[in-house]
Amino acid sequence: MATSNCPHTHLEEFKPGTEPRSFCPLHGENASAKLPHLIGKNVDEASRELKNLGFEGRVVKQYSMEEKNTVISQSPAPGTTYRIGNSVTIVVSIGPPSGGSPRR
C-alpha cells in the first residue's frame, strides 16, 4: 500500500474481501527512509527530492547571506531515519537584508 505522498501511488478497486491485508516494506505503515542532505541545493530541487522519497516538504523563508532560493538548513538533520509521509522543514534563503550582498 502506498502512502498518499508516494509518487508510485495508483488507484485500484478491490472486490469486498479481496482488499490487501499487508504492506510492502517500501510503503508499510511504519516505512522510513534516511533524509538526504539538502543544504546548499536549490529549493525546487530539494522539494522534488523530498517528494520523490515520500516526504512532505515544508518551506520556511529567511534572510541569509546565501544566494536566494538556496536551502540553508533542514530539520530533521540529513541522515536521520524518518517515517515516510512525515513533514521535513527546509529553511530557504530570501537573500540578504537590504544593503547586503549574497555569497557566491
C-alpha positions in Angstrom: 0.0 0.0 0.0 1.5 3.4 -0.9 1.2 6.5 1.2 -0.7 9.5 -0.1 2.6 11.2 -0.8 4.2 8.3 -2.7 5.0 9.0 -6.4 4.2 5.4 -7.1 0.6 5.6 -5.9 -2.1 4.3 -8.2 -5.8 3.7 -7.8 -7.1 0.1 -7.8 -10.5 -1.2 -6.9 -11.0 -4.5 -5.0 -14.0 -6.7 -4.5 -15.1 -6.9 -0.9 -13.0 -9.5 0.9 -10.1 -9.2 -1.5 -8.5 -6.0 -0.2 -4.8 -6.1 0.6 -4.1 -7.1 4.2 -0.3 -6.4 4.3 2.1 -3.7 3.3 5.3 -3.9 1.3 8.4 -2.7 3.2 8.6 0.4 0.9 5.1 1.6 1.7 4.3 0.0 5.0 2.6 1.9 7.8 6.0 2.2 9.5 8.1 2.7 6.4 11.0 5.0 6.8 14.0 6.3 4.9 17.1 8.3 5.6 16.8 12.0 4.9 19.0 13.3 2.1 21.5 16.2 2.6 19.5 19.2 1.1 21.6 22.1 2.4 23.1 24.1 -0.5 20.6 22.9 -3.0 18.0 25.0 -4.9 14.6 24.9 -3.2 12.9 23.3 -6.2 15.5 20.5 -6.4 15.2 19.9 -2.6 11.4 19.8 -2.7 11.4 17.4 -5.6 13.8 15.1 -3.9 11.7 15.1 -0.7 8.5 14.4 -2.7 10.2 11.5 -4.6 11.2 9.9 -1.3 7.6 10.3 0.0 8.2 13.1 2.5 6.1 16.2 2.8 8.3 19.4 2.3 7.6 22.5 4.4 9.4 25.6 3.3 10.3 28.5 5.7 11.9 31.6 4.2 14.6 33.5 6.0 17.1 36.3 5.3 20.6 35.0 4.7 23.9 35.9 3.1 23.4 32.7 0.9 22.1 33.1 -2.6 18.3 33.5 -2.9 16.3 30.1 -3.1 19.2 28.1 -1.6 18.4 25.7 1.3 20.3 26.9 4.3 19.1 24.4 6.9 16.8 21.4 7.3 15.0 19.6 10.1 15.3 16.8 10.9 19.0 16.6 10.1 20.4 14.9 7.0 21.0 11.2 7.5 18.1 10.9 10.1 15.9 7.9 9.6 12.4 9.4 9.3 9.0 8.0 8.7 7.8 8.4 5.1 4.8 10.8 4.8 6.1 13.0 7.6 7.0 16.6 7.1 10.6 17.9 6.6 11.2 21.6 7.2 13.7 23.3 4.8 14.8 26.8 5.5 15.4 28.7 2.3 17.3 32.0 1.8 15.5 35.0 0.5 18.8 36.7 0.2 20.5 39.3 2.5 18.6 42.0 4.2 18.8 45.4 2.4 22.3 46.6 1.8 24.0 43.1 1.9 25.4 41.1 -0.9 24.8 37.3 -1.2 27.7 34.9 -1.0 28.8 33.3 -4.3 
